[in-house]
Amino acid sequence: MASKTIDAKMCAQMFLAGAKNLESKKEWINELNVFPVPDGDTGTNMTLTIMSAAKEVAGLLDTGALDMPSLCKAISSGSLRGARGNSGVILSQLFRGFTKSVKNCQEITIPVLADAFDKAVETAYKAVMKPKEGTILTVARGGAEKARELADAGMEDIADFLEQVIRHADEVLSRTPELLPVLKQAGVVDSGGQGLMQVLKGAYDAYLGKEIDLTITVDQHAAAPKVSGSLEAQANAEIKFGYCTEFIIMLSRTFNIKMEMDFKEYLESIGDSIVVVADDDVVKVHVHTNDPGLAIQKALKYGALSNLKIDNMRLEHQEKLFKMSRGQEMPEQAVEPVENAPRKDVGFIVVSVGDGINEILKALGVDYIIEGGQTMNPSTEDMLNAIEKVNADNIFILPNNKNIILAANQAKTLVEDKNIVVIPTKTVPQGITAVINYVPDLSIEENTETMTEEIKNVHTGQVTYAVRDTTIDDKEIKQGDFMGIGDKGILSVGNEMQDVTLHMIDEMMSDEMELISIYYGSDISEEDAEALKCEVEKKYEGCDIELQYGGQPIYYYTVSVE
């Protein structure tokens, strides 16, 4: 017999099944990232967002204290505070709109579902200042339009209704490359839209009664960036895999794509934080694991090993805590307001990564650093925790990444006792420029205007490596190539890092540029950085060239010109 309603218990099970399905597909969704960078994170951001809510929903199911209002509150509040990245924030807004529409219903019918889908899309579009078609928003709207069409036609069977809505939304997803040329050139559909589809498909499976493990576990090691510098937080940090293992395989046999995928899958079965980069006759490997020997034995099947390095991260962590307890060393996060400090007028919260860059920001007077960025986008909850720590009437937040701005703005809407101003910095150099241009004698409004204008003069480029073959911005990119990525796309590609960096700077420069700032990352030696600086000085004699140790991971160089 066809079912016509969904009660609170079934709705909760559908939500948890959607969350679990998304979690299982997160790495696949990460790989749909247009840019072939090693820190594509749409799947991770969406998973951490929905899991923040799933944990609360699972708790309600366990206690039996479940009705539609409490369920909707858990979904909305949990996803809102746990939202990370643009895709995560949009997903949380879709849930917010949906739950607002159904929270007073004892049972959900098809007309109620259609209204809820409409409200979800309306809420999500409003949350984005400049909505872009060909994204998760387009897929959500396509599903909502189909839901409205079916409801208006009088459909009553929910299983048929959901099947047709999902099929249509999948068709809309397949057309996203036609709406966004960058997707078509890269040969992928929108990753956020694909993430949404996995949530819907998981929920549908639960409704059909398929056997699904609804147990919710949150990987705390991966779920939160470093935020506070407290000794207690450091002491409670859990290290799931204790040995940071790195080596290079000198290949003695062909290492094809299937071998590479098999090797990665094996490493994923014994650890995390995996990087495998194949380049001609060598393969660079990085993995966190509890048994380095297993990784080494597997690698030896492909060739001899060199540059072997194994660090006991648990031991290093304990030594750090020992030094911290005796005041010998500050934690890496290292900047947190003094407890019980007197209330002040203005405070600064900055998102940053890299011990060198953090030191620069501390020297400029930043009150609180949330360690994160492209590699790990802080959540709305992380922002709220930082805001609570800073004892100031007015707080400037510098997200320093375009994928964190929405989370910062979402946190702003949840704060009532402080004036929060989000300066839309998209890179760390823009954040540094914003802080430098703050003038204590000016009003909050005047400083906001000044900082917002000044960051427009800062152009940023970053050098990293490609994790897959692709074509983007009319450039053929091979796995393992170095890439120089500018504010609006890829500026240079090649197999020599210094050449790629110099070419990237050339593309960023114009006649009015006077200052070039180079921040070198944790994988670059001071000697190599100085050599790059010398080449830049030769080419741009009329510019001031500044070289700073940034210590940022993954990005070998971050360069700003202004």
N, C-alpha and C positions, 0 to 999 in steps of 0.2 A: 504493500500500500504506500502510495506517495506521501511524503511528509511535507507539511505546510508550514512548520514553525521550528524555531531554534530556541531552546531555553538557555538559562545562564550556564548550566553545567556543560552543555554541548558547545556553547560559544567559547568557554574557557578551554576546553579540549581542542577545539579548532585553532585557537590562538597559539596554544603551546605546540601543536603539530606544525603550524606555520613557522614558528620560531625554530624548531628543531630542523625542519627541512632547509631553511635558510642557512642555519649553522653548518649543516653538512655540505652545502654547496659554496661556502664563502671563498675558498681558494680559487675555485673555478670562476667565480664572479670577479675576484681580484684580477685575474688574468685578462678580463675584458677591458681593463683600463686602456684608454687610447694611447697614452704615452707608455712605452715599454720600460718604465723605470722599476727599480727593485723594491719600491715601496708603494705600489698600487694598493689601495686600501678600501675600496667601496664595499666589498663583501665583509671585511672585518668591521668597518664602521656600522654597517647596517645590522650585523649580527650582535655586536655589543649593545647597540641601541635596543633591539627587541629583547635581548636576554635580560636587560635591566628590568623590563616589565614582566618578562616571563617568570623571573624569580618571585615576584610579588604575587602573580597569578597562581603559581604552583603552591605558594604558602596558603592562599585562600582555599584551594582545593583540599589541601592536607587538613586544614582545621574544620572544614565543612561549613565555614561561615561565608557562604557564597550566594549572592543574589546579583541581579544585573547592575544596580548602582555601585556596589563594592567592586565588582569585576571591572566596570568601566573606569572607576577611579584608579585601580591598580594598573590597568593598561595605559591610561593617559598619563598619569603621574610618573610611572616607572619609565616609560619611553621618553617622556619630555626631559626628565633629569638625566637620563642615561644617553641622550642623543649625542652622536659624534659625527663630525663631517657634514657636508651639505646633504649627502644622501641620507644619513641618519636623522638629521633634523627634519627633512621633508617627510621621511617615514613616520617620525613621531607626530608630525602635524596631521598626516593622514589618519593616524589612530585617534588623535585628539578630536578631529572633526567627526569621525565615525562614532566614537563613544558618546560624544555630546548629543548625537541624534538618537541613540538607542538606550541611554541610561535609565530612562523612565518607563521602559517597556518591560513587561513581565516575559513576553515571548516575542521573538523577531519573526516577522512575516516578510514575504517578497516586497510588498510596498514599503515596509520599514527599511529593508535592505537598500532599496533603490534610493530612498531619501538619505540614508546614511552614507552611501557612496557619493551622492551629490555633495553632501556636507563635508565629507573628507576631502574631496578635490577642491572645493571652495576654500577651505581652511589652509590647505597646503599652498595653493596659488597665492593667497594673501601673505604668506610667510616669506615669500621670495620677492625681493625688490624688483628684479628683472627676470621674470619667468622665461625659460628657454624651451622651445619645443624640440622634440626628439629625445627627451629625457624621461625620467620616472614620472614626471608630471603628465606628460602626454599619454603614457601607458595607463596611468590611473584614470585620466579623463576618458580615455577610450573605453575602459571597463565600466565606468559610471554611466556613460551614454548608452551602452548596450543594456545595462541593468534597468535604466529608465524605460527603454524601448520595450523590454520584455514585461516589465511591471505594468506598463500602460496597455499592453496587449492582453492582460488578464492572466498571465501564467501563474500557476499555483504551486507546482512541484519544485521544491528548493533544489533538489539534486540536479534536475534538468537546467534550472535557472543558473546555478553556479557553473555547471559545465559549459554552457553557452557564453557566459560572461568571461570565463577564463580563456576559452578558445578565441574569442574576439580580441581580448587584451593581448594574447600571444601574437595575433596577427598585427596588431598595432605595434608591438615591440619589434617585430620583424621589419617594419617599415621605418624604424627610427634612423637607419643610415641614410634614407632619402631625405630626411629633415635636417640632419646634421652631417654635412660633407666630411667632417673630420672622422666620423664613425665609418663612413663608406670607404674612405681612403685607407683606414686602418683595418677594414674588414671585420668589424665587430658591431654588435648591437649595443644599446646603452646598458651599462653595467647596473645602474640603479634600477632601471626598469626590469632587468632580469632578476634582480634581488626581490623586487615586489612580486614578480610572478612566482617565485619559489615560496613566498609566504602564502599566496593564494592557493597554490597547488597543494601545499602541505595541509592547509585548513580544509580543503575539499576532500582530501584522502581521509581525514579524521571524520568528516561528516558521513562519508560512505561506509564508515565502520572498519576501515583497514587497521590492522594491528600496528600500533606505533608506540615506541617507548617515549613516554612524556616526562621522563625524569629530567629535571633541569639542574645542570651544574654550571657554575660560572668560573672560568679560568681566571682567577685573580691575577696571575702572573702576567697575563696578556691584556687584562681588562682596563687597567688604569695606568696612566703615565705617572711619573714621579711628580708629586706636587709640593708637599711640605718638606722642610729640612729637619724635622724633629727626629731625635734619636729613637723615640718610641716607634715612629713609622718605619724607620730603617730596620729596627730590631724585628719588627713583625713581618718584614718583607719575606715572601716565600720564593725560594729558588727551586724551581721544579726540576731542571736539568743542570747538574753541577759543574760540568766540564765544558769550557769553551774550546773547541777543537778546530784547528785550521791546518790545511796542508795543500800542496799542489801535486796533482797526479801528472807525471811525465808519461804520456800515453804510449803504450806499446802495441795497441790495436786500434781499429776504427771505433770511434765513439759516436754512434749515430743517435738520432733523436729518441728512438725507443730505449736505448741503453741509458740515455740521460734521464728520461722520465722514470725508468725503473729504479735508477740510483737515487733519484730524489724521493720516490715513494718509500724506498727502504730507509733513507735517513729520517723521513717523517715518522716512520714507525718506531724509531729509537730516540727521537729528540725534536727540537724546534729551532727557530731562528736560522733557517737553512738558506744558504746561498751556494748555488752551483753554477759556475760560469765556464763554459767550454770555449776555448780559443785555439784553433788549429791543433797543435799537438800537446796542449796542456789543459788541465781542468783545475780551476781554483775552487776550493771547498771550504765552507764554514758551517759548523753545526754546534748546537748546545745539546749535550747528551750526558747520560749517567754512565755510559760505557764507551769511551773513545776507541777501545780495541775493536769493537764491532764495526765502527765506521772505517777504521784503518784496514781491517781484514777485507771488507767489501771493496774498498778502493784499490787494494793490491791486485785485484783481478783484472784491472784495466791498465796497470803499469806501475812503475817505481814512484816512490813518494819523495818529496823534498819540502823544505821550509815547514817542517812539522812543528806545531806549537799547541800545547795543551795547558790551559790555565784552570786552576781549581777556583771557581767563582765563589763557592761557599766559604772557602778559607780566606779569600780576599775580602769577602763581605764581613767575616768575623773580625779580621784584622782592622778593617775600617771602623767597625763599631768600637773596638778596643781603644783605638786612637781618639775617636770622637768622645768617648766617655772620659778621657783625660785631657780633653781640650787641645789635643795635638793636631787635629785635622777636622775641617768642616766637611759635611756631606756634599756630594756632587751638586745636589739641588741648591743648597748653600745660601739661599736668601729667603728669610722669613721674618716678618715683623717681630719686634721684641714684644714678648707677652706683657700685657697690661700697660703697653705704651700709651701715652696720652693721645687723645683724639686730635687729629690734625685736619687741615682743610683739604689737602689733595694727596692722593696716593696713586701708584702705578702698578698694574699687573701686566706682565709680559709673558708670552709663550715663546720659548726658546729651547734650543738643544745645542750642546757643545760646551765643554768647560771653559774654553777661551772666550767664547761669545758671552757666556753667563757672567764671567768676570768683568767684561766691558760694561754690561748692563748694570751690574752692581755698582761699579764705579760711577755710573751716571745717576745713581740714586733710586733705582727701581726697588719697590717695596717687596714684590713677590714674583718669583719666576715659576711658571708651570712648565716643567720640562716636557716638551712634545713638539709637534710640527707635522711635516708631511708623513713621517714614519709612524707616528702615533698621534692622532688627533684627540685633544682633550675633550671631555664631555661637558655638557651643560652643568652637571653636578660638580665637576672639577672646578669650573668657573665659579660656581656658587660657594664652594669651600674656600677658594682663594679670596673672594670678596668678603667673606665672613672674617677672615684672618686680618685683613687690612683695616685698621681703625682710622678711617678717614670719611669725611662727609661726601667728598667727590672722588670718584675713582675712574681713572683712565685705563681701559683695557686695550692692549695692542696684540691682536691675534697673530700677526706675522705670517699668515697663510690664508689664502682665499678660501680654503676648505674649513676654516675654523671660525670665520666671521659670523656665520649663521648661529652657531652654538653660543658665541659671545652675546649676540643680540637676544637670543632666547633667554639666556641667564639674566640679562638686563630687565626683561619684562617680569621676572619673578622676584626682583628685589624692590622693597618698599622703603627701607630706612636709609638708603644711600643713593646719591645721584651717580648713576653709572653712564659713562661716555665711552662708546666703542669707536676708536679710530680705525678705519678699515685698512690697516697695514697688511700687505700680502706677502711680505718677505721680511726677514730679520733686518737687513740694511734699512728698509723703510722704518722699522720700529726704532732703530737706533737714531735715525734722523728725527723722528717724531719726538723722542725724549730730549734730544739736544735742543730742539726748537721750543721747548716749553719754557715760558717766562713767568716766574712767580708773581710778578707785579700785574700781569694781565688777568682779566676775568676768565672764568671757565669757558664762556662762549667765544671769547677772543682767541684763547689758546686752542680751542677745538678747530676754529677756522684756520688758524695759522698752521697747525700740525697737519691738518687734512690737505692743505694746499702744498705744503713743503714735500710731503711724501710723493706727490705727483712728479716731482723732479728727479726721483731716484729710480733708476733702471737697474734691474737685477738679472744676473745670469748664474746658473749653477751647472757644474760638470758632474755627471755620474755615468753609469754604464747601462747598456741595454740588456734586458733579460730575455728578449725574443726578437726574431726577425719581423720587420714590419715596414710599411711605407707611410710616412706622415710628413706633412708640410713639403711634399714633393721630394722628400729625401729617402733614399733606400738605406735602411738600418739593419745591420746584422747583429745577432746575439753576441754580446761581448764588446761591441763598439763603444767608444766613449761618445757622449752626447753633451753638447752645450745647450741648455734650455733657458730661453729668455722669458720675459713677462708674457709673451703671447704665442710662444711656440718654440720649436727646435731651431736653433741658429747654426749649429755646426755638428758634424758627425765625422768620425775617423777612428783609426786604431792607434794614434799617438796622442796621449793625454795633453801634452803641452801644446801641440799644434791645434788641437780642438779648442783648448782654452783661449789661445791667442786669436783664433778665428772668431770665437764667440765674442771676445772683447771688441774686435774690429766691427762686428755687426751691431754692437751696442753703441758705438761711438758716433758723435756728431760734432760739428764745429764748436758748439757752445759748451761742451763738456770740459770741466776743469779738474775734477777729482776722480781718481780710480782707486777703489778700496778692494783689497784682495784678502779674503779670509780662507786660510787653508785648513783642511779637515784632518781628522784623526789618522788617516792613512797616508798622509803626505809628510815627508821629512822637511825639516827647516831648510836644508840644503837645496832640495828641489824647489821649494817655494821661493827662495832667494833667486834661484836661476830664472824662474818665471818672471819675477819682479824686474830683473835686469833686462830681459827681452822687452817687457812692456815699457820700461824707461827709455830704451833706445828708440822705440817706435813713436812714443808720445812724449817728446821732450818738453812740451809746453804744459803738461798736466802734472799735478801733484799725485804721487803714487804712494799709497799706504799699504803696508803688509802687516796683517795681524793673524795670530794663531786663533782659529775658531774652534777647532776640536770637534766639528760636526761629523757625524757618521754618514756613510753612504754617498754624500756629496763631497767630492775631492776638493773642489774650489767653489766658493760663493763669491761673486764679484759684483760690485755696484759701481755705477758711473753716474755722476751728477755734475 
